[in-house]
Every structure is written in structure tokens, then in C-alpha cells.
Amino acid sequence: MNIQLNEKINISVDSLKSLSEVDLADLCNITEQAINAGGGFGWLRVPEPEVLKDYWNKILSDKLNNLIVGRLNGDIAGTLQLSFEAPNIESRKNIAQIKRQFVAPWARGYGLAKSMIDFTEQFAKEENIKSIQLAVRETQDAAIQLFVNKKYLKWGENPFYSYINGSFVKGIYFYKNL
């Protein structure tokens, strides 16, 4: 039996300056799902709910981090952080880093990650950023392919980037000049 769904998928991306209770719940929920699926931006085990809530609230209080969220039909389904340097680091004031990007497992395959990168690049240009840099674990095949497809250039590797289950995992470094 073949079932065809006619539901329209609506993707939107924005930068959050504050969190509603629903947004905070969405972020905590998708973070748990991403960790359990092996892509929780560094966490290997799901932390206590209060730890997750504190984490997301603190991200917004840091003026150097920009919380970019991707929504699928209105629900937050992915996120990344675009981090700027402190004002006293003048030599890097035009360079930003993408950190902690992920999409919930149920929302993958719709182009949400690509939309978040497109939005982030435009946002960065408006903030006079000239180069975006990032690092990805070698085990994150979809993320690596995404950045390669978006014309990010690989510039190096670190064989000791992370340590998971008793073994080192290589990190791959990318940049893109805007």
C-alpha cells in the first residue's frame, strides 16, 4: 500500500534574541534527540533537563553568540551558533565561527541545514564578517558533505579533535570567505 502525504513542508530560519517557553522546550527536545542519534554537538549522554535549559538560556546571554534556529512547520528542528570574537581581538573582528550545528533526526532530509547555512552566511555578511570557520568530527558525514557542497574549503585536520568511547576522533577544519 502506498500512502502519499500532501502536507506542505514550511522551512523558516531566524536568529533568536529571546526564548519563549515553547522554543526552549523545542530546543531541549531536539538536543536530546540529536545526542541520542550521535550528533549532539559534543555531548555523549543526555544531561539532566535543567542542564539543557541552563545551556540554552546562557547561549542567549552571551552577546558574542548568535543563536540561529531552523523551523519545520513552525517547530524548532535545528540550530547552530555563529560566534564572534571579543571586541578586544581586533585582528579577528571580521571572522566568525559556526559552532554546534545540528538538525533533529526527524527533520533531516528537508534542506533545513542548508537553509540555516544560507541564512547564517547572509547574517554574517550584514555583520561585516569576511570569513566563516568551523570544525566537524570526521564521523559527521552529512555535515561534512553539506559544507563541501556549500563551497567551504577544508584547510586542515586534527587527529586528536575529540575523545569518544576510549578513542580519539579526527576533526576536519573548514573555512569560507564571504
N, C-alpha and C positions, 0 to 999 in steps of 0.2 A: 504494500500500500504506500502510495506516495502522497505526502501531505505538503502542500505549499502554503507558506505563510505570506500574507500580504501586508504585514506590518512594516511601516516605513521606519527606517533607522535614521535618527536625527543625531548628528555629532556636533558638539559645540566645545569650544576651548576658551578659557579665560584665566586671568590672573586674579587670585583671591587676596583681598586685603583684610577680610574678617571671615570667621566661620560661623555659620548657623549650626544649630544642633543637628539638623539633618545632614549637612555637609560633613560635620565631624563624625557622625555615625557612619556615613558612606566611606570616608577616608579610613576609619578604623576597620571596617568590614573588608574593604578591598585589600588593605595591608595584610590582614590575617590570611586572606585567600592567596595573595601573592607569596607570602612566606611559606605557606603550606605547599605551594606549587614550585618552590625552589628559587623564586626571584624576588625576595623581599628586601631588596637594596641593603643587604648586609646582615640583617637578622637571620639567624638559622632556626630559631624557635620563636613561636608567637609569644610576645610578652604579655603581661597582665593588662587588662583593659585600661587601667589608669595610666600605665606607662605609655600606651599608644595615644591616649587623649592628651597627656602632657607633651608628648613629642610633637604632635600636630599643632597644638597651641603655641609652643615655643618657636616653631618654624615661622609663624606669622609675626612674632615679636622681634625677630631678628631682621633689621632693616636691610641687611645685605643679601638676604634670601628672598627670592620671588617664587611664590607657590603657584605653579601653573597646573590647572586641572582640566582633564578632558571628560566630557559628559556624554553618555549614551542615553538618549531619550530622557534627558534631564538629571539622571543619576551620575554622580562622580564614579568613573570607571577606570581612570588612570591619572597619573600625576608625575610631575618632575619638578625639580628645583633649579632655578637659574640663579647662581650665586655670583655676586660681585665682590671685588676686593674692598678692603677698608680704605677710606679716603686718604690715609697717610701712605698707602702703597701707590704712589703716583705712577710708577713705571708700568703698572698693570691695571690702571683705571679703565682701560678700554678692552679688557679681556674678561670674559665671564666663563663660568664652568656649569655644565649640565651635570646635575647630581641626582641620584636616587630616583631614576625614572622607572616606572613600571605601569603595566596595564593589567587589570584583573583578568584572571583566566577566562571568565565567561564573556569578556568584551574583546577578546583578541580576534583579529581577522577582519575587522571592520574599517581599518585605516585610522584608528584613533591615535596610535603612537605617531604616525606620520603627520597627522593634523596638529598634534602637540608640538612636534619639532618645527613645523612651518610657522605656527603661532609664535613660538619661542624665538625663532630667528628674526621675525618681524619686530617683536617686542624688543629684542636686543639692539637691532638697528636704531629703533626710536630712542634708545638709551645711550646711543653713540658707542656701542660695543663694536669693535673691529674684528674680534676673533672669539670663537667659542671653542672650549676644550672639554674633554671628558675622558673617562676611563671605564672600561667594561670588562667583566670577568670573561675569560675565554669560553666558559660554559654557556654563556648567554648568546646562543647562535642567532636568535631572531633579532636581538638588539644590535649585534654586530652587522648583520645584513641590512638592517634599517639605516644605520649610519653610513655604511658604504653606499647604499642606494641614494642617500641624501647628499652625496659628494663630500663626506667627511674623509679626511686623509689620515691614514694610520702613520704615526710617527715613531712608535716605539712599543716595547713590551717590558713587563716586569715579571720575571718568573716567580717572584715571591709576593705577589699582589695581595692575596688573601690566604687564609689558612682554614680549611673546612674538612671536618671529619678526619683529622690527622694527616692531611696532605696540603701542600701548597697548590694554589691555583693561579695560573698566569693571568695578568691583566694586560689589556690592549689599550693603548692611548691613541686618541683621535683629536683632530682639530679641524675647524673650518673657518676660513677668513671670510668676513662678510663684506 
